[in-house]
Amino acid sequence: STSMKKRKIAVLGSRSVGTGTRVLDILSSCLSGLYLLGKSSLVKQFIDNNFVDSYYPTIETTFSKSVVYKGVEYDCHIIDTAGQDEYSPLNSQHAIGIHGYILVYSIASKNSFNMIQVIHDKIMDFCGLEKIPCVIVGSKSDLQSSRQVDPKDGQMLAKQNDCAWIETSAKENINVGKVFELCLQEIEKNTVPNQQE
Ligand code: GDP
């Protein structure tokens, strides 16, 4: 409907832990299955309500879903990016016109966690803003025995950067909807009413 509020959300995360080339994706997933972040699985669970163990998007994909949050219907446009690394400059398409960010690390990869601050800083630099609406997400929370990132460290990072934080499992469908709710919550905190209709 035309009264729906449009919200553009970008999902970003590290590339160095496996989201780079398809070959690297397949290799690392063969080695352990632990090192890819699960960005696409999270988005797929949210949009389609299912989990496919071998979901390998090699290019950026966008999805739309309408979400009712606090009685308001939002038309969410979600950009699932191919992944970032320390040296890649931020793609302007991941900054201009984006209302909110979902920054994903894997709880089973310390490296992917360390990249979150790097990516967050790049977005801040690019946008020249004091604060960006953002949720930091620890994915694959079902992999407790492979955990490399303490929940406390996740919470602390989020607090330092004035972001929301949550752990999810796309596989077990835990907290998936919550990620996008938190993102809308962060977006609405910053939004002057009607400014971004
Ligand atoms: P992306 O490269 O960050 O988009 O990651 P994908 O969504 O493609 O997932 C990478 C790999 O991690 C795939 O083999 C997925 O099946 C697996 N994966 C994704 N989410 C989860 C999860 O919540 N739990 C577990 N155990 N594996 C997951």
Residues whose N, C-alpha, C, O or C-beta is under 5 A from the ligand:
A	BS01	GDP	T19 S29 G33 L36 L37 G38 K39 S40 S41 L42 V52 D53 S54 Y55 Y56 K140 S141 D142 T168 S169 A170 K171
